[in-house]
């Protein structure tokens, strides 16, 4: 399966960028709701799809989208999860 990466920066000629090093396949994925409207709807569907594929899912949320995630939320994710997906929606 080929991987095609699209660059939204609008460059006339694409700059060659290497992929970041990848670790092992994640077992548990954190779904971080940043509290934008309808982000929870997106995460509900994503959680269902990930669970169908056998991934463990850990749901968490920021108190508000206007500030970074508090340190305790970041520590919880780092301690319990192998990867994180943030939900952005409106």
N, C-alpha and C positions, 0 to 999 in steps of 0.2 A: 504494500500500500504506500503510495507516494504521499509526501507531506508538502502541501503548498501553503506558504505563508504570505499573507497579503499585508502590504505596508500602507497604512492610511496617511502617510505624511505628505503625499503629493509630490514626491521627488520626480524629476524628469527621467533620471536614470537611477535605478535602484542600487543602493550600496549593499555590498555583500556583507551579511551579518551571520556569524556562526550561531548555532543553537546553544542555549545554556546547557551545561552538563546535566544529565538526568540521573536520578538515583533509582532506587528500586520501585516497583509498582506499589502505589499506596494501598494500605489495607483499610485505613479509616480516614475519611475526608470530612473536614469541618466545613459547614455551610454557614457563612457569616452574613447575617442580615444587617445591612448598614442603616436600615430604617427609612429607606426611600419608599414612597408609595408603590405598592404592588410588587416590591421585591420579594415579599413572603410568598406571593403566588408563583413566581418564578422558582423559588427555592423548594416549594412543595412539589412541583413537577420534577425538578432536578433530583430531589431526595428519592422520589419514587423510581426514577430511572436508574440511579446509582444502586439502590437496594435490589432492584431486579437483576443487576449485574454482579451482585455479591459483595459490594463494598459496605463497610460499616460507615454510618453517617452520624456526625455529631452536630447538632444545631445549636447555634449561639447567635447573639445579637449585640450590636453596639447600643448604648442608650440613645444616641442621636446621630444623624448622618453629618452633623455640622462639626464634629470633633473626632479625632483619632480614637480607635478602640482603646479602652483603658488597659493598663498593664495587666490586671488580673485576667481579663478576657484573652489577651495575647498569651499569657503564661498557660492558661487552661488549654488553648488550642495547641501550643507547642508541646505540652505534656501528654496530650491524648490523641493527637492526629498526625498523619503523615503528609497531609496536603490541606490547602484551604482554598475555597472558592467564595468570593464576595459577590453579593447580589446587588446589582444596580438596576433600577427601573424607575419609571415615572409614568 
